[in-house]
Every structure is written in C-alpha cells, then in structure tokens.
Amino acid sequence: MNSYSSYCCTEIDCAHAPLAERPDGLVCPNGHLFAFVPGTDVPMFVCEPEGANEYSRENAAEVHDNALRWVFKTFQTTEEDLRERLIARIGLKKGQRVLITGAGAGNDLPYLVRALGGEGDIYAQDIAKEMLLAGVSRYKAELAASGVSLHFSVSDATNLPFADGFFDAAYHFGGINLFPDIATGIAEMNRVVKAGGNIVIGDEGLAPWLVKTELGRMLINNNGLYACSAPLEALPATARSVKLSWELSNCFYVIEFQASTEPLPVNIDIPHLGKRGGTIRSRYWGRLEGVDPILRDRIYEEAERRGMSRVAFLESALRASLGKD
Ligand SMILES: C[S@@+](CC[C@H](N)C(=O)[O-])C[C@H]1O[C@@H](n2cnc3c(N)ncnc32)[C@H](O)[C@@H]1O
C-alpha cells in the first residue's frame, strides 16, 4: 500500500501542505486534487500527454531496455555491476527512507531494496506514467516481501510532492541532462533530503579529457548527450562534501554531495593582518570611488608610517572627516 500521508501538495500557493486520501486521489486542504492513475493506487501530480516524449509512449520501457543493453555492451560492464556501485555511493543504512527521481522502469529498485537491508522506504517517482507503471508492474509484487515499502508517484522531479527534509537520501541516474531546469531538479533533491543526507546524481557526460579525443567525438556524434558536462554550477550554494567522478569508461559523470540548506560556515568578518587590512566583508561591500592616485599613494605611505593597515587608516581618516572619530 502507498503511504499517502507523506505526499504534499505541489501547487505553488500551498507550501507543501499534507494531502488526505479520497477514493479518487489525494486532496489538499485548499482542494487541489491529485487523482490516482486510473486502475492503480499511484498518485499523479503531473500529467504529460501520451507520446509527449520518448518516455511517455506505450512501449517506452521496452525501448529503454534496449537502450540500456546497448550501454552495458558498449561500455563492457553489466547493469548489476554499475547499479550496485552507484547505489553503494548513497551509503544507505537499514530502515532509511530514500527518494529516486526519474526512476523510469524501476531498474534500481532491487538494488536499493538490498542496500536498505530489508527494512525502509523507497519513494520512486517519474514524470512519465508509462515508465513508472512499467516499474510498478515489474517490481511491486516482486519486492513486496522484501520488508522495504515501495511508494510510486507520477510527479515532476523539479516540483516534488514531499516536505522539506523528508528523506535520508536521494538518488538519480540517467535522466537529468534532459530536465528542462537541472538546477531546480537538484535544488528539489536538496530540499527534501535532511541535512547531511547523501545525494547521488549521474548521467551521460564525458570526462573533460575525453571530449576532444576521437573516441569522445565518436560518442558525441552517436548521441549528443555525451557532450553534457557535469552540472556542478547547478548545485545549491549550500552543498557540502561535493565529489565528482565518472563511471562507464569515464563517459557518465557522477556527482555526490551532502544536503544542506544552511549557509557555508565562512566568517567574512575576520580582520586581515598586514599592509592592506580589512575583512572579506569590508573589501567587498566597503569599496569607495576611485581617488587621485598620487593621493592614494600618500595615504598608503602615511598608513605604513603610522604602523596601521590601509583599511584601518582609511576608516579612521574617513570617520574623522565626518566628525565621528
Ligand atoms: C533514461 S531514463 C532513466 C531511468 C532510470 N533512472 C534508469 O536508470 O533506468 C530517464 C527517465 O527520467 C525521466 N524524467 C525526465 N524528466 C523528468 C522529470 N522532470 N521528473 C521526473 N522524471 C523525469 C524520464 O521520464 C525517464 O523515465
């Protein structure tokens, strides 16, 4: 059974209000209804029209299976090997609650179940109901006795139906290059994972030293996604312990970081000792207009003569000129 009380409203004016169950779906206190996919207990927070993209076609999961077979043959490894290693990076512990975004047809689910030691919760979401429902039919019954609860939703990874800090960890593989807004997709993972929880994200993208090689050019010619670079600039400014590496013969980037919404511990008010003086804050926010360079040099000389830093001397001279020394 889905645990519906953990889902939240995704409408902008509802601040992730918790949802209540109704026979036809989940409803928020403001009346927004998220219907179940007909004939299932899977709540649907977005509804992409069938055929809107390659993942929302009826046979999308089979087409994706073929694409994956090609990947593993090409990069001379096995799906088991790759997924085991990626999921090991999340560092899951027994009983934890993990989110997988863009879960597709659920290929990671058995590995996540194993990594949870037979106890915990997996929330799998995908924007394409055709892919997600393939995952439901492939894994829901198969993993029902595992001790891990599976929860599926059709939702947008850039607007997740979960409260802040709800998960211990989050994982994504294989779809983020195509998100219309990668930074928001990552920000959402950061928002819903509790501080210090691990986030692991991977997708096609050659290591920089391969891009201009013949192999690199061939791969990019084959599929333009291999030209993607790891979207480090899209990480939240609060991200901790960031790591970047590559899998599959250095052709897929993997970003790992720890969630946080707290500013980095940087004290911008530590005074510099020495000639120039000032602090990070004063040097950045306290810059004044340009002055006569001869006057500037005389001020620097005078500061040195008095054994003061330039900033300390300037501040005292300016205060004095305002009559507030
Ligand atoms: C290449 S498949 C990868 C599936 C799966 N992660 C795997 O490793 O087999 C990419 C998936 O990302 C999904 N996707 C793309 N944009 C999404 C979004 N905004 N929110 C959720 N899923 C999305 C697609 O529907 C598709 O199922």
The ligand as an SDF file (V2000), in Angstrom:
LIG
                    3D

 27 29  0  0  0  0  0  0  0  0999 V2000
   16.9620    7.3150  -19.3300 C   0  0  0  0  0  0  0  0  0  0  0  0
   15.6040    7.1480  -18.2680 S   0  0  0  0  0  0  0  0  0  0  0  0
   16.4240    6.5040  -16.8290 C   0  0  0  0  0  0  0  0  0  0  0  0
   15.5400    5.6750  -15.9890 C   0  0  0  0  0  0  0  0  0  0  0  0
   16.1730    5.0820  -14.7520 C   0  0  0  0  0  0  0  0  0  0  0  0
   16.6640    6.0940  -13.8550 N   0  0  0  0  0  0  0  0  0  0  0  0
   17.2600    4.1060  -15.0730 C   0  0  0  0  0  0  0  0  0  0  0  0
   18.4020    4.3200  -14.6370 O   0  0  0  0  0  0  0  0  0  0  0  0
   16.9870    3.1170  -15.7240 O   0  0  0  0  0  0  0  0  0  0  0  0
   15.2490    8.8100  -17.7830 C   0  0  0  0  0  0  0  0  0  0  0  0
   13.9500    8.9580  -17.0100 C   0  0  0  0  0  0  0  0  0  0  0  0
   13.8780   10.2920  -16.4980 O   0  0  0  0  0  0  0  0  0  0  0  0
   12.5110   10.6520  -16.5360 C   0  0  0  0  0  0  0  0  0  0  0  0
   12.3530   12.1080  -16.4240 N   0  0  0  0  0  0  0  0  0  0  0  0
   12.6960   13.0540  -17.3210 C   0  0  0  0  0  0  0  0  0  0  0  0
   12.3470   14.2700  -16.8470 N   0  0  0  0  0  0  0  0  0  0  0  0
   11.8030   14.0790  -15.6210 C   0  0  0  0  0  0  0  0  0  0  0  0
   11.2660   14.9420  -14.6190 C   0  0  0  0  0  0  0  0  0  0  0  0
   11.2150   16.2680  -14.7990 N   0  0  0  0  0  0  0  0  0  0  0  0
   10.7840   14.3940  -13.4950 N   0  0  0  0  0  0  0  0  0  0  0  0
   10.8360   13.0600  -13.2980 C   0  0  0  0  0  0  0  0  0  0  0  0
   11.3280   12.1970  -14.1920 N   0  0  0  0  0  0  0  0  0  0  0  0
   11.8080   12.7060  -15.3460 C   0  0  0  0  0  0  0  0  0  0  0  0
   12.0190   10.0960  -17.8550 C   0  0  0  0  0  0  0  0  0  0  0  0
   10.6130   10.0300  -17.9240 O   0  0  0  0  0  0  0  0  0  0  0  0
   12.7170    8.7480  -17.8630 C   0  0  0  0  0  0  0  0  0  0  0  0
   11.9150    7.7300  -17.3010 O   0  0  0  0  0  0  0  0  0  0  0  0
  1  2  1  0
  2  3  1  0
  2 10  1  0
  3  4  1  0
  4  5  1  0
  5  6  1  0
  5  7  1  0
  7  8  2  0
  7  9  1  0
 10 11  1  0
 11 12  1  0
 11 26  1  0
 12 13  1  0
 13 14  1  0
 13 24  1  0
 14 15  1  0
 14 23  1  0
 15 16  2  0
 16 17  1  0
 17 18  1  0
 17 23  2  0
 18 19  1  0
 18 20  2  0
 20 21  1  0
 21 22  2  0
 22 23  1  0
 24 25  1  0
 24 26  1  0
 26 27  1  0
M  CHG  2   2   1   9  -1
M  END
$$$$
